Each structure stands twice: as structure tokens, then as C-alpha cells.
Amino acid sequence: MPQMKQREMFLQADSALRFVIDRVTSAQLDLPAPAEWSRTANPTLRDILAAHAEDEAWLPAVLAGRTIEEVGDTYTGDLLGDDPIGNYDRINETTTQVVRGDLDPRRVVHLSYGDYPLAEALQHTALYRAFQAWSIAHHIGLDYSLPDPLVENLWEQIAPDIEMWRSFGVFPAEVAVPANANREVQLLGKAGYWHD
């Protein structure tokens, strides 16, 4: 597999999110989720999982260079069915295989907010997955930390431009962290996600 640091970070973030989602219980799917996580009114954790399943399902078409108009309503509707975690995992496996494939990092792909080189698109989509993995884990009371290699990749690829990302509305305001905080907590504070 050709090396691409953005691909590496995407696979790390995607794996982290799947690890957390695989630990969500059936009962927890009905838990209320923070309103800022979704455009759905009064979202539940199942709504958040449904959005991640749709995002995963779309990605192979995006990486192939297809547009929203070309894909149409292929991935609308309930992708989770009566086996939400299992169906998410199946969609995730398909996407993982595509991302691990022979991809041209320079190919222009079409995201909902603009056209980007494929490598940059993978970087963008990794952000969402990484911080949602941590947020969902803490929302359900899971004792969880982002893997060290993912934390380091986020520091390298995202942290230098975090104020630019914040100006686009991607990250909330920076949050103060304890003086002796580790690298993960420092990153979460810088990105505005840290809370006890």
C-alpha cells in the first residue's frame, strides 16, 4: 500500500471510532446526544450512529471521484436496520478496504463543502471520526483514550492549523487543561473538546 500520512491518520481515526461504537449497548442507543452533534432535533445516540454509517457508506464513492448529484439518494434512509452495530461494522469494513487500496492522493474529490485533493479529504474526514470517538466514549461513560499514534498524527497534521480550522467553525473555543496534562488531554483542550 503506498504511503500517505493522511490515509494513515484516517485509518487510525476510523478504527478508533469503530472501537467505541462497538462498545455501545442496545440500551445506550436511545440515550439523548448533545444537540451540537447533529442537525436532527433532539438526537439520540442512534441518530449519531446513523450519521456515521451514512458518512462511511458515502466515502468509497467520494474517493472514486463521484459527486453528490451522481450518487443521488443511494445512501439515504435507514442503513442501520435491526442490527445497528453489526450493520455499521459491515459498512465500515467496506470503506476500510477502499481506503487501504490503490488511491491517488492528488485525485480531486468532491466533498459537500468543496473540491479537495484526495489526501486532504481523508485528513478532513479523519478529524470528525477522531474527536467523535473520544466524545462518544465519554458520553457513554467508557474509560477510553485515543491511541497514542493517532494523537501524534493529529498533533502533526492538525494542531499547527487549528486556529484556521476554528475560524471555519470546525472546532469550538480552546479549553484550559491541567498543567500536568498528557499529550492527548493537551490536544483535546486545544481542539475545545476536553472536559473531566
Secondary structure per residue as TSV (DSSP state, phi and psi in degrees):
chain	resnum	aa	ss	phi	psi
A	1	M	-	360.0	122.7
A	2	P	-	-57.1	143.5
A	3	Q	-	-73.5	140.1
A	4	M	-	-157.7	112.3
A	5	K	H	-61.9	-31.2
A	6	Q	H	-68.6	-37.6
A	7	R	H	-63.4	-44.5
A	8	E	H	-57.0	-46.1
A	9	M	H	-66.1	-39.4
A	10	F	H	-59.7	-48.9
A	11	L	H	-62.8	-37.0
A	12	Q	H	-65.1	-45.2
A	13	A	H	-68.0	-41.1
A	14	D	H	-65.0	-40.2
A	15	S	H	-65.2	-39.6
A	16	A	H	-62.4	-43.7
A	17	L	H	-64.8	-43.3
A	18	R	H	-63.1	-40.6
A	19	F	H	-55.1	-45.8
A	20	V	H	-69.8	-46.5
A	21	I	H	-60.3	-36.4
A	22	D	T	-66.1	-12.3
A	23	R	T	-103.4	2.6
A	24	V	-	-77.9	129.1
A	25	T	-	-87.0	163.9
A	26	S	T	-57.5	-41.7
A	27	A	G	-65.1	-35.7
A	28	Q	G	-70.3	-20.6
A	29	L	G	-60.1	-25.9
A	30	D	G	-88.3	-2.0
A	31	L	S	-64.4	141.7
A	32	P	B	-61.9	143.1
A	33	A	-	-111.7	154.1
A	34	P	-	-55.7	136.6
A	35	A	G	-58.1	-32.9
A	36	E	G	-72.4	-7.8
A	37	W	G	-82.4	-10.6
A	38	S	-	-151.9	155.2
A	39	R	S	-88.8	-7.7
A	40	T	S	-75.4	137.6
A	41	A	S	-69.1	136.8
A	42	N	S	49.0	57.6
A	43	P	-	-67.9	149.4
A	44	T	B	-105.4	172.1
A	45	L	H	-63.3	-31.4
A	46	R	H	-63.3	-38.5
A	47	D	H	-61.0	-39.0
A	48	I	H	-67.6	-43.1
A	49	L	H	-62.5	-39.0
A	50	A	H	-62.1	-39.8
A	51	A	H	-66.1	-39.4
A	52	H	H	-67.6	-38.2
A	53	A	H	-62.4	-42.2
A	54	E	H	-64.9	-41.7
A	55	D	H	-61.8	-42.7
A	56	E	H	-64.5	-43.9
A	57	A	H	-63.6	-35.2
A	58	W	H	-71.0	-32.4
A	59	L	H	-58.5	-42.3
A	60	P	H	-57.5	-39.5
A	61	A	H	-66.6	-39.9
A	62	V	H	-61.8	-46.6
A	63	L	H	-67.6	-22.7
A	64	A	T	-81.2	-3.3
A	65	G	T	92.0	9.6
A	66	R	-	-80.2	152.2
A	67	T	-	-98.0	167.1
A	68	I	H	-57.6	-41.2
A	69	E	H	-64.7	-39.3
A	70	E	H	-67.9	-36.9
A	71	V	H	-78.6	-33.5
A	72	G	T	65.1	-137.7
A	73	D	T	-100.2	26.7
A	74	T	T	-53.9	-38.7
A	75	Y	T	-109.3	18.9
A	76	T	-	-86.5	163.9
A	77	G	S	94.1	-175.3
A	78	D	-	-82.3	105.9
A	79	L	S	-88.0	-9.8
A	80	L	S	-92.4	-32.5
A	81	G	T	56.8	-146.1
A	82	D	T	-93.5	8.4
A	83	D	-	-135.0	69.3
A	84	P	H	-54.7	-48.1
A	85	I	H	-70.0	-44.9
A	86	G	H	-61.7	-41.7
A	87	N	H	-69.6	-38.5
A	88	Y	H	-59.2	-45.5
A	89	D	H	-61.3	-40.1
A	90	R	H	-64.5	-42.2
A	91	I	H	-64.1	-42.8
A	92	N	H	-61.1	-40.3
A	93	E	H	-63.1	-40.8
A	94	T	H	-61.8	-46.4
A	95	T	H	-63.9	-41.8
A	96	T	H	-59.8	-42.9
A	97	Q	H	-60.7	-41.7
A	98	V	H	-64.9	-45.5
A	99	V	H	-65.4	-31.8
A	100	R	T	-77.4	-8.3
A	101	G	S	-77.3	-167.2
A	102	D	-	-85.1	95.3
A	103	L	-	-111.4	141.6
A	104	D	-	-91.2	111.2
A	105	P	T	-62.1	-17.8
A	106	R	T	-93.4	-10.9
A	107	R	S	-58.8	135.6
A	108	V	E	-79.3	127.9
A	109	V	E	-120.4	161.5
A	110	H	E	-114.4	103.5
A	111	L	E	-89.7	166.9
A	112	S	T	-64.0	-20.9
A	113	Y	T	-112.4	12.3
A	114	G	E	148.5	174.1
A	115	D	E	-99.8	136.4
A	116	Y	E	-143.4	154.9
A	117	P	E	-59.6	146.0
A	118	L	H	-53.1	-43.9
A	119	A	H	-58.9	-41.8
A	120	E	H	-68.5	-36.8
A	121	A	H	-62.6	-40.5
A	122	L	H	-63.8	-37.8
A	123	Q	H	-62.7	-45.4
A	124	H	H	-59.6	-47.7
A	125	T	H	-71.0	-24.9
A	126	A	H	-65.8	-36.6
A	127	L	H	-54.5	-52.3
A	128	Y	H	-56.6	-46.3
A	129	R	H	-67.5	-43.7
A	130	A	H	-61.4	-50.9
A	131	F	H	-76.6	-25.7
A	132	Q	H	-70.8	-35.1
A	133	A	H	-56.8	-49.3
A	134	W	H	-65.8	-42.8
A	135	S	H	-66.4	-45.0
A	136	I	H	-64.6	-43.8
A	137	A	H	-56.0	-46.2
A	138	H	H	-73.8	-27.5
A	139	H	H	-65.0	-35.8
A	140	I	T	-97.0	5.1
A	141	G	T	80.0	22.2
A	142	L	-	-82.4	132.3
A	143	D	-	-77.3	102.5
A	144	Y	-	-146.3	141.2
A	145	S	-	-129.7	145.9
A	146	L	-	-63.7	140.8
A	147	P	-	-59.1	142.8
A	148	D	H	-54.9	-44.1
A	149	P	H	-61.8	-35.3
A	150	L	H	-68.2	-42.8
A	151	V	H	-57.8	-44.9
A	152	E	H	-66.3	-39.4
A	153	N	H	-64.0	-39.4
A	154	L	H	-65.1	-40.0
A	155	W	H	-61.2	-43.6
A	156	E	H	-70.8	-44.8
A	157	Q	H	-93.5	-25.4
A	158	I	T	-112.2	-46.0
A	159	A	G	-55.2	-39.4
A	160	P	G	-61.0	-26.1
A	161	D	G	-112.8	21.9
A	162	I	H	-65.3	-31.4
A	163	E	H	-69.5	-32.9
A	164	M	H	-64.7	-46.1
A	165	W	H	-60.4	-40.7
A	166	R	H	-63.6	-37.6
A	167	S	H	-66.2	-23.3
A	168	F	T	-86.1	-3.2
A	169	G	T	87.6	9.4
A	170	V	S	-73.1	-39.9
A	171	F	S	-118.0	144.8
A	172	P	-	-75.6	-177.1
A	173	A	-	-62.0	148.4
A	174	E	-	-60.1	146.3
A	175	V	-	-117.1	135.3
A	176	A	-	-67.5	140.2
A	177	V	-	-123.4	163.6
A	178	P	-	-58.0	149.9
A	179	A	T	-60.7	-29.4
A	180	N	T	-98.8	21.2
A	181	A	-	-63.1	145.7
A	182	N	-	-78.5	179.4
A	183	R	H	-61.1	-40.3
A	184	E	H	-63.7	-48.0
A	185	V	H	-65.0	-40.1
A	186	Q	H	-59.2	-42.9
A	187	L	H	-64.7	-46.0
A	188	L	H	-62.3	-36.7
A	189	G	H	-67.5	-43.7
A	190	K	H	-61.6	-36.9
A	191	A	T	-84.6	-3.7
A	192	G	T	84.0	15.6
A	193	Y	-	-104.2	-16.5
A	194	W	-	-64.8	137.0
A	195	H	-	-155.1	154.6
A	196	D	-	-69.3	360.0
